[in-house]
Amino acid sequence: MNIYVGNVPYAATETDLEELFEPHGPLASVTIIRDRYDGRSKGYGFVEMENQEDGERAIEALDGQELMGRPLKVNPARPRERRPAPRYQSRYEEE
């Protein structure tokens, strides 16, 4: 089960999330999303748990729990939406 974790402190690491989620069941992966240019945390991440039941229990137990003074927002992850590529218009093109 893939889980969205929001309001993650910028100083938190993947290890911090692993330690928080591990007591609720085996983990497949942990990722904190980072800015592609400067590498800093964007304040959210994803935890993938090996089975659905453990994931549901982790969501129930950890939603609202504080990590480094910030209450986490923990929900099932939604599939990523496809966004159309931006279409730039030349100033010489007719509208």
N, C-alpha and C positions, 0 to 999 in steps of 0.2 A: 504494500500500500504506500502510495506517495503522499507525503504530508507537507503542506505549506506552513512555514514558521515565520510570522511577521513580527515587527517591532524588536528585532534582534539588536542588542547593543553593538555599536560599531567596533568595539574592542573585542567582541566575542570571536572565538575561533570554532572550527569544525569540531575540535576536541571538546569544547564546552558543550556543544549540542549533543555529541556522542554520549558524554557523561550524564546528561539530563535524560536522554531517551533510552539508554541501554537497560535500565532497570525494568522497562516495560516490555522488553522482548528483543530478539536479534535484529540487528540493523543490516541493511544491504548497502546503503550509502548515505553520506551526509555532505551537503554542499551549501556554502554560504555564497550568495551571488555578489560578485565584485565588479566595480567599474572597470571597463576594458582599458581605459587610458591610465588611470593612476593606481589601480589595484585595491582601492579602499572598498570596504563593505558597503553594500547598498541598504543594509538593514533588514534583509530577509533571506530566507534560504529554504531548502527542501531536505526532508529526511525520508528515506525510503526504508520501510520496515518489511521484513520477510513475509509476514502474513497479515491478513486483514483484521483478525480479532485483536492482535497486539496493537496494531495501528489505531483501531477505534478506542481501545483502552488508554493508549498514550494521549490521544486527542482529548479525551474526557478529563484525564488527570492533569494535563499540562496547560490547557487553555487558560490564560489569565495568570499563570504562575510567573513569579518574577525571576529574571536572570540579570544580574548586575544592576538591579534597581529598576528594570523596565518590565512591565507586564507583557508576556508573550501572547501573540494571537496565533493559535494553532488550529488549523482546519484541514480537511481533505484537499489535496491539490486538484485544481481543475485543469483540464487539457489546455495547452497553450493555443491561443487563437491565432489564426493566420491573418496577418495584416497585409493589405495590398502595398506594393512598392510605391513610393511617392512618384508622381508624374510631374516633372518640372517643365514649365513652359518657357520657351525662349521669348524674349521680348520682341523678337522679330516675327513670331508666329501669329497668325490670325486667331482671334478668340472664337 
